[in-house]
Amino acid sequence: MAIKLHRCSITWFKAGIHPCAKVQKALDEQGIEYEVVTGPVRPSKRDELEQLSGQRKYPAIEFEDGRVYREESADMAARIEAGKLFADSGDATASA
């Protein structure tokens, strides 16, 4: 299943404390293929992200079927590391 990782445009910052980098690292470590979709750093400029996921926070994962998954980055990374990213869950919401 192809997914898209919606994240901020600060892709050079790889430290594990950065929310987007934390989730991207978890995807990499699990060998999950994804496309990076970067967006504005400033929350006030994240209209497209809000249309997609219903909020203005990164990161967000968009599944091939249109569902969008978003939690706090530590929770997202833990789910990915546990091998449960693709499990059906109430955490993933259908996009509008």
C-alpha positions as CSV (number, residue, x, y, z in Angstrom):
1,M,0.0,0.0,0.0
2,A,1.4,3.4,-1.0
3,I,1.3,6.2,1.5
4,K,2.1,9.8,1.7
5,L,3.8,11.4,4.6
6,H,2.7,15.0,4.9
7,R,5.3,16.9,6.9
8,C,6.9,20.4,7.2
9,S,9.4,21.6,4.7
10,I,12.3,21.5,7.2
11,T,13.5,18.1,5.9
12,W,17.1,18.8,6.7
13,F,16.5,18.7,10.4
14,K,16.9,15.0,11.3
15,A,17.0,15.1,15.1
16,G,14.6,12.7,16.8
17,I,13.0,15.5,18.8
18,H,11.4,17.0,15.6
19,P,7.9,15.5,15.2
20,C,8.1,15.1,11.4
21,A,11.6,13.5,11.6
22,K,10.5,11.2,14.3
23,V,7.7,9.7,12.2
24,Q,9.8,9.7,9.0
25,K,12.6,7.8,10.9
26,A,10.1,5.2,12.1
27,L,8.8,4.6,8.5
28,D,12.4,4.3,7.3
29,E,13.3,1.8,10.1
30,Q,10.3,-0.4,9.3
31,G,11.0,-0.3,5.5
32,I,7.7,1.3,4.7
33,E,7.7,3.0,1.3
34,Y,6.2,6.4,1.2
35,E,6.1,9.7,-0.7
36,V,7.1,12.9,1.2
37,V,4.7,15.7,0.7
38,T,6.1,18.9,2.2
39,G,4.1,21.9,3.3
40,P,4.4,25.3,4.9
41,V,6.2,25.6,8.3
42,R,3.7,28.2,9.6
43,P,0.4,26.7,10.8
44,S,-1.5,29.7,9.5
45,K,-0.5,28.7,5.9
46,R,-1.6,25.0,6.2
47,D,-5.0,25.3,4.5
48,E,-4.4,22.2,2.3
49,L,-3.4,20.1,5.3
50,E,-6.5,21.2,7.2
51,Q,-8.7,20.3,4.2
52,L,-7.0,16.9,4.1
53,S,-6.9,16.0,7.7
54,G,-9.2,18.4,9.5
55,Q,-6.4,20.1,11.5
56,R,-3.2,22.0,10.9
57,K,-0.6,19.8,12.6
58,Y,2.2,17.8,11.0
59,P,2.9,15.0,10.5
60,A,0.0,13.2,8.9
61,I,-0.1,10.0,6.9
62,E,-2.4,9.7,3.9
63,F,-3.3,6.2,2.8
64,E,-3.9,5.1,-0.7
65,D,-7.7,4.7,0.0
66,G,-8.0,8.4,1.2
67,R,-7.9,7.8,4.9
68,V,-5.7,10.1,6.9
69,Y,-3.9,9.2,10.1
70,R,-2.8,11.8,12.6
71,E,-1.8,11.6,16.3
72,E,1.0,13.1,18.3
73,S,4.3,12.1,16.7
74,A,5.5,9.9,19.5
75,D,2.2,7.9,19.3
76,M,2.5,7.7,15.5
77,A,6.1,6.5,15.7
78,A,5.1,3.9,18.3
79,R,2.3,2.6,16.2
80,I,4.6,2.3,13.1
81,E,7.4,0.6,15.2
82,A,4.8,-1.9,16.5
83,G,3.9,-2.8,12.9
84,K,0.3,-1.5,13.3
85,L,0.3,1.4,10.8
86,F,-1.9,-0.5,8.3
87,A,-4.3,-2.0,10.9
88,D,-7.8,-0.8,10.8
89,S,-8.3,1.8,13.5
90,G,-10.6,4.6,14.6
91,D,-7.4,6.8,14.6
92,A,-7.5,7.0,10.9
93,T,-10.2,9.2,9.6
94,A,-11.6,9.4,6.1
95,S,-10.7,12.5,4.2
96,A,-13.4,14.9,3.1
